[in-house]
Structures are given as C-alpha cells and as structure tokens.
Amino acid sequence: MTNSTAEQMTATPQNFEEGAQRFAGQTVIVTGAGSGIGRATALQILAEGGRVIAVDISHDRLSELESMPSGERVVTVRADVTDEQDIKDVVDSIGDSPIAGLANIAGITDGHRPLHETDDEIWQRVMAVNVDGPFRLTRAVVSRMLAGSGGAVVNVASEASLRGNAAGTAYTVSKHAIVGLTRSAAFLYGSEGIRVNAVAPGPVATGIEGAFASEYSQQRLGPFMRMIPPIAGPEAISASITWLLSAESRNVNGVVLPSDGGWSVQ
Ligand SMILES: NC(=O)c1ccc[n+]([C@@H]2O[C@H](COP(=O)([O-])OP(=O)(O)OC[C@H]3O[C@@H](n4cnc5c(N)ncnc54)[C@H](O)[C@@H]3O)[C@@H](O)[C@H]2O)c1
C-alpha cells in the first residue's frame, strides 16, 4: 500500500538483526523479492545466513540484492510466476541443493474493483499472479521437498483472505483461494515433514498499488478502511514470514497468521 510514510518505512539492509542465524546453510526461494514484503523477507534471510533464490518479474528491482555484501548468497532470477517455463528456470537455478523454504510473496491488487466492474482481463491476471503462480511454484518445489528432507512453505495471504470488506472482488477471491491452497497442502504433506502456512498482512507500506479504481468501492469500502490499524513497515511482515519459514515454528502447520496490528479482531 503506497502512502506518505512509505519512504521512512522502507526496509534497508541495516534494519535486520544478524545475531540469529536461523537460515545458515539453507536455500530459500522468495518471490516478489524485488520490492516491499518480498525484499524485506530476502534481506532477513540473508542477514541470518541463508542463501536466497530471489525471484521477481522485474530484474532491475533485484539488482540491489546482488550488490550487497552477502550478494554471493543471492541467486536472482527474473521470472513471471504465471509462466511455467519461468518456474522451471527458478527450480533449475537451485541445482542439486535441497530447498529448505519457499515464500510465495509476489502479488498484485485489483484497484478495489467491485464484481460488476471487474472485467475478464483483471480477473484473469489477478488469479494468474496470486493463485496460479503460487500453485505452480509450490507444485514444483514440493516435488523436490518430498524427494528430500521436507521444508517449509509460506504463502502471503491478506486481510482480504479473512473478510469481504478489505479489497475488490478479484483480489478477495484470490486471497481466499490462497488459504485453501495452504490448508490443503498443509494437510497433505505435514506427515512428510513439509509445513505450509500463510501470513495475512494488514496494510503495509510497499510499492503495491492501493488506489481505488472504482467510485462505487470507494464509497462502500472507504468508511471501513479509515478504521484499520496503522500501516506497518515491510519488516513487520517479514518477521512473521521468516518465523514460519524457520524451525522456531516447527510445531505450526496449516495456520493463517494475521500480521495486521489487530485488524482481524475488529
Ligand atoms: N502492501 C500491503 O498492504 C499488502 C497487504 C496484504 C497483502 N499483501 C500481499 O503481500 C504480497 C507482496 O506485496 P507488496 O505489498 O510487497 O507489493 P510490491 O508491489 O511492493 O511487491 C510485489 C513484487 O512482486 C513482483 N511481481 C508482481 N507480479 C509478478 C509476477 N507475475 N511474477 C513475479 N513477480 C511479480 C513485483 O515486481 C514486485 O516487486 C502480495 O501478495 C500482496 O497481495 C500486501
């Protein structure tokens, strides 16, 4: 969500604590790593000794990660998560190393459009990026984890996974679908040592488009939006994501964790 505080809340490499080394020796795939929550998650994993496969549709956004002191532990892959060949390239870039974690973070919004103003193009693109992408990449990664020694998958859901008044129709449906993907996979693979959880962020200062493209939605959703908790920095969400990726949460599987300053109890 872009707002005036975004500048001061941007994640910088200095924001991350290097004391803990929860990801030492581990390889973690992070999608959407070029901006916002994905970038903050990649920086946190790097600060804690991990190797990051940083995936984004924009290669320019990934170049900063390569030039960091820990850049030798970053593999950047320009990939569109909706493209099956790109997903194959992501998995191939890892070589034979075990994949310890996958953070499905890349996502797009729908301009808060209501159902009757949602055309097929918007619907299909939001579903492709927010649902098909995590489905395809998780399918590829879980196959590797099943053949190895398990792992952790974290999907980024949304407050729109939990309620009907946080976004437009396509985005709300896509983020509800991510909850289904999370719970189904958590059940199916928990016995194989693969944990699958989701984080549901509230408002976060990132590069994501937060503007209303619909007068109708602005009037219906606007009053609720004015009551939500303060906008968080992306590190607040990466803290939740990395906890679920790490062994600290080893007894947690199939949860949808609101990381929203308490919005979900309003
Ligand atoms: N910012 C918020 O307020 C908020 C709230 C709830 C949930 N989320 C979710 O958090 C996730 C991250 O969003 P953000 O706020 O950090 O946004 P962001 O726009 O700052 O970052 C998203 C990144 O994903 C990349 N991306 C977009 N489409 C892609 C594709 N097809 N393939 C590969 N990469 C692609 C973009 O290039 C961008 O770098 C999204 O899933 C979003 O729905 C965000």
The ligand as a Tripos MOL2 file, in Angstrom:
@<TRIPOS>MOLECULE
LIG
   44    48     1     0     0
SMALL
NO_CHARGES

@<TRIPOS>ATOM
      1 N1          1.1680   -3.9900    0.9400 N.am      1 LIG1
      2 C1          0.0480   -4.3560    1.5430 C.2       1 LIG1
      3 O1         -0.6700   -3.5340    2.1630 O.2       1 LIG1
      4 C2         -0.3730   -5.8050    1.4990 C.ar      1 LIG1
      5 C3         -1.4340   -6.2170    2.3400 C.ar      1 LIG1
      6 C4         -1.8410   -7.5390    2.3080 C.ar      1 LIG1
      7 C5         -1.2140   -8.4390    1.4730 C.ar      1 LIG1
      8 N2         -0.1950   -8.0230    0.6800 N.ar      1 LIG1
      9 C6          0.4240   -9.0270   -0.1970 C.3       1 LIG1
     10 O2          1.8230   -9.0170    0.0090 O.3       1 LIG1
     11 C7          2.4610   -9.5010   -1.1690 C.3       1 LIG1
     12 C8          3.6230   -8.5910   -1.5250 C.3       1 LIG1
     13 O3          3.1200   -7.3380   -1.8520 O.3       1 LIG1
     14 P1          3.8960   -5.9690   -1.5690 P.3       1 LIG1
     15 O4          2.9490   -5.1260   -0.8070 O.co2     1 LIG1
     16 O5          5.2470   -6.2350   -1.0340 O.co2     1 LIG1
     17 O6          3.9190   -5.4000   -3.0630 O.3       1 LIG1
     18 P2          5.0810   -4.8210   -4.0040 P.3       1 LIG1
     19 O7          4.3820   -4.3580   -5.2220 O.co2     1 LIG1
     20 O8          5.9240   -3.8500   -3.2540 O.co2     1 LIG1
     21 O9          5.9420   -6.1070   -4.3500 O.3       1 LIG1
     22 C9          5.4440   -7.1400   -5.1540 C.3       1 LIG1
     23 C10         6.5630   -7.6470   -6.0490 C.3       1 LIG1
     24 O10         6.0260   -8.7410   -6.8040 O.3       1 LIG1
     25 C11         6.5300   -8.6390   -8.1240 C.3       1 LIG1
     26 N3          5.6210   -9.3150   -9.0590 N.ar      1 LIG1
     27 C12         4.3940   -8.9070   -9.4720 C.ar      1 LIG1
     28 N4          3.8980   -9.7630  -10.3610 N.ar      1 LIG1
     29 C13         4.8140  -10.7490  -10.5190 C.ar      1 LIG1
     30 C14         4.8670  -11.9200  -11.3110 C.ar      1 LIG1
     31 N5          3.8750  -12.2450  -12.1590 N.pl3     1 LIG1
     32 N6          5.9560  -12.7210  -11.2180 N.ar      1 LIG1
     33 C15         6.9800  -12.3860  -10.3940 C.ar      1 LIG1
     34 N7          6.9900  -11.2800   -9.6310 N.ar      1 LIG1
     35 C16         5.9170  -10.4700   -9.6900 C.ar      1 LIG1
     36 C17         6.6070   -7.1300   -8.3900 C.3       1 LIG1
     37 O11         7.5010   -6.8330   -9.4690 O.3       1 LIG1
     38 C18         7.0720   -6.6000   -7.0490 C.3       1 LIG1
     39 O12         8.4810   -6.4850   -6.9910 O.3       1 LIG1
     40 C19         1.3780   -9.6140   -2.2360 C.3       1 LIG1
     41 O13         0.9750  -10.9660   -2.3670 O.3       1 LIG1
     42 C20         0.2420   -8.7840   -1.6690 C.3       1 LIG1
     43 O14        -1.0150   -9.2090   -2.1420 O.3       1 LIG1
     44 C21         0.2410   -6.7380    0.6690 C.ar      1 LIG1
@<TRIPOS>BOND
     1     1     2 1
     2     2     3 2
     3     2     4 1
     4     4     5 ar
     5     4    44 ar
     6     5     6 ar
     7     6     7 ar
     8     7     8 ar
     9     8     9 1
    10     8    44 ar
    11     9    10 1
    12     9    42 1
    13    10    11 1
    14    11    12 1
    15    11    40 1
    16    12    13 1
    17    13    14 1
    18    14    15 2
    19    14    16 1
    20    14    17 1
    21    17    18 1
    22    18    19 2
    23    18    20 1
    24    18    21 1
    25    21    22 1
    26    22    23 1
    27    23    24 1
    28    23    38 1
    29    24    25 1
    30    25    26 1
    31    25    36 1
    32    26    27 ar
    33    26    35 ar
    34    27    28 ar
    35    28    29 ar
    36    29    30 ar
    37    29    35 ar
    38    30    31 1
    39    30    32 ar
    40    32    33 ar
    41    33    34 ar
    42    34    35 ar
    43    36    37 1
    44    36    38 1
    45    38    39 1
    46    40    41 1
    47    40    42 1
    48    42    43 1
@<TRIPOS>SUBSTRUCTURE
     1 LIG1         1 GROUP 0 **** ****
